[in-house]
Amino acid sequence: SEATKLALKRNSGFAVPPWSCHRVIWTLLFNRCGEHFRDYMVRFFALMRYTGNTPLLWSLSLGCGVPKYNNKDDLESLRLLHLLDPLSKAWVASVWKKVPFKLCPSAYGCIQGRSREEALISMRALLSRLARADLHILLLLFDLTNAFPSIHWDALEKRFLKDYMQGDQRILQQRHRQAVCAIIDHLHQIGIFRIGSGNRQGDTPAAQQFAQAFQKLVQAWSKDNR
């Protein structure tokens, strides 16, 4: 299946939550255990399709605070990154990729393989060339606080899932509507939190979903300010 192919392609260096098998283990199982294991996995995927539900453990993520290096203190200095089961990410990716991802040409920063830093360097190089040519340009940079958790679920579902089959819509909806996050503090105490909006940074379709939602906002803003 497509989920199996994606699971085998994924980078083996990315962290996973402690309750999940590392993707290296999945790679070994798929490559070394032969057709019997693959048949079991095909039945497992087919069962999810038949019931319309995914394992509840796939809904749980481990939240990790990653430094933003933004000269701020406490929680404002951290970005919440979610560690998720790697097989669940491959499964969701196989569903999400059934509809081609498209953005307008002006979304130069959202190109596969291009980092945020590369996009900014490209823009600064363009500004430098325009300045040398005595051409004037106005550059607007938007920075959203808590971007991924701030997306309304209606924006994730009504606008972007309408091109998917009904079964695929249910799977993609479950990914954020059933999302639960575990946070472990410095005293090793754990808290479980229900997520009530947005999606989880670190999940496979999260960045593209945010890019689509943000593009709609920019287009509406541009139309209102012509």
Salt bridges, closest charged atoms under 4 A:
ASP154 OD2 - HIS152 ND1 3.67
GLU157 OE2 - HIS176 NE2 2.87
GLU157 OE2 - ARG177 NE 2.60
ASP168 OD1 - ARG49 NH1 2.55
ASP168 OD2 - LYS98 NZ 3.41
ASP203 OD2 - ARG175 NE 2.69
